[in-house]
Amino acid sequence: MTDAEFFRRQAAKCATLAQQTQDEESRQRYLRLEQTYRHLAESEDQLVGQTTAFARASKSTPAP
């Protein structure tokens, strides 16, 4: 499992907990955590994409 997948699973768990809780403060906290995990997943996807692109570029550029 990639880090992004882990973060998405955590976000889904938080969304479920937010729906199940009766306490409004807890619900809001779970929803904020869900947003945070989704943001982390998106950031991780971007980071991995940039790293992969850099690695490809490094392989195609001969060393001096």
VOGU-3710 file (C-alpha; in Angstrom, 3 decimals, decimal comma):
1> mtdaeffrrq> 0,000/0,000/0,000  1,334/3,413/-0,909  1,301/6,316/1,506  -1,399/8,010/-0,588  -3,592/4,904/-0,358  -3,076/4,780/3,399  -4,112/8,435/3,725  -7,226/7,818/1,602  -8,234/4,863/3,775  -7,801/6,954/6,894
11> aakcatlaqq> -9,917/9,706/5,317  -12,658/7,186/4,595  -12,562/5,944/8,187  -12,885/9,512/9,457  -15,857/10,129/7,154  -17,559/7,004/8,501  -16,899/8,013/12,096  -18,243/11,508/11,391  -21,495/9,986/10,137  -21,808/7,660/13,105
21> tqdeesrqry> -21,096/10,045/15,961  -23,875/11,861/17,755  -21,641/14,582/19,176  -21,338/17,648/16,927  -17,865/18,576/18,179  -16,574/15,088/17,442  -18,268/15,081/14,044  -16,541/18,336/13,102  -13,202/16,983/14,317  -13,583/13,830/12,183
31> lrleqtyrhl> -14,515/15,926/9,170  -11,410/18,094/9,631  -9,289/14,966/9,939  -10,875/13,596/6,773  -9,946/16,771/4,895  -6,415/16,629/6,267  -5,926/13,021/5,185  -7,297/13,783/1,711  -4,910/16,715/1,419  -2,012/14,482/2,499
41> aesedqlvgq> -2,979/11,909/-0,135  -3,071/14,549/-2,864  0,266/15,961/-1,738  1,805/12,494/-1,714  0,502/11,818/-5,241  2,081/15,058/-6,448  5,360/14,336/-4,675  5,583/10,836/-6,120  4,791/12,202/-9,579  7,504/14,833/-9,312
51> ttafarasks> 10,023/12,298/-8,021  9,203/9,890/-10,841  9,527/12,644/-13,449  12,867/13,724/-11,968  14,148/10,133/-11,996  13,163/9,718/-15,651  14,821/13,001/-16,579  17,986/12,033/-14,706  18,218/8,729/-16,575  17,830/10,356/-19,986
61> tpap> 20,419/13,086/-19,326  24,010/11,836/-19,677  26,415/12,691/-16,903  29,160/15,227/-17,835
//
